[in-house]
Amino acid sequence: MQLTDSALLRTQAYIDGAWRDAADGARFDVNNPADGRVVASVPDMGRTETRQAIEAAAAALPAWRARTAKERAAVLRKWCELMLAHQEDLALLMSSSRASRCPKRAAKWPMAPPSSNGSPRKASASTAT
């Protein structure tokens, strides 16, 4: 699998603002079901890490909730823009772990970035670049 941006394939879990391995170092392989090749080796997180992730999410919620709708929308819009900018690599990553066919040039996602007022819109030839 050849990604344009290899940094998109993360082999750690993101918990409480940091990329982490399992506390006991356990890992498991993610295989492409179509050909059996290993796509990546990722942490085999357990009860402890799950609890830490839940606690971190709960601790972060008040600050997120305190943001205005406009501030939250700006964060989500940036996330959308990043996904659209990397859509071919993301399509390759998703398809390789699900045995889906992914053409050399991945099809464009059927959504365009939100309009200036934040409303989603369907992609057209001019917006699905």
Beta strands, then each sheet from edge to edge (+ up, - down):
strand 1: 13-15
strand 2: 18-20
strand 3: 27-31
strand 4: 38-43
strand 5: 111-112
strand 6: 121-122
sheet 1: 1+ 2-
sheet 2: 3+ 4-
sheet 3: 5+ 6-
end
